Amino acid sequence: MKKAFRPIWGQETIDLNKRNLASLKLRRCIDSIHTEKGKAVEIGCGAGKFIRSLNLYLPSLECYAGDIDVDAINLAKSYGDGVSYSVFNAESLPYEDNFFDIVIMFDIIEHVESTEKLLNEVMRISKRGSTIHIFIPCEKEPLTIHWLLWKLRLGHDLKKKHAGHIQRFTKKEFINKLKEK
């Protein structure tokens, strides 16, 4: 029996000169980093497009990344990009305490069962004064299309069904979660 096709997220490399959302996200991430040396990790990297691209633009960083998807990590490893990839669950990270200078997450928080466990792990592996860069869709933010669909009960569960988004936040709610840490 032939295996069904399943797309793997994050296969390309990001060109900072292009005008698209991935380039904007990476530019903002790079702008938030206040060191040229140190250890960086991406949690939930898929096939590694963000960490691979970060490593390309900031080659002095020692880069690590991981994802729960074995196929995505195997694909990421095949690029031979100098990033150390691992398969892991974001709620139980395989790194030592106070290990990273930079922790990045793009579009991962909305997929995890326990935001608390993930954020506790992020704080555990981060050095004091480290950069933690998180991008999340604020699908609960009033007056967004996602909020409107949710309020009207019209396709309000599409993100859950088709994209695995099991968490929804407003910007304020998420910032308050971070302040608790």
NORQUI-V142906 format. One record per helix or strand. SS is the DSSP state (hx for helix, st for strand). FROM is the first residue (numbers start at 1). LEN is the number of residues. Records with the same first field share a line. If there is no record, write none. Layout:
SS->FROM-LEN, FROM-LEN
//
This chain:
hx->21-12, 49-9, 70-9, 109-3, 115-11, 145-8, 158-6, 171-9
st->38-6, 61-7, 84-4, 89-1, 92-1, 100-7, 126-10
//
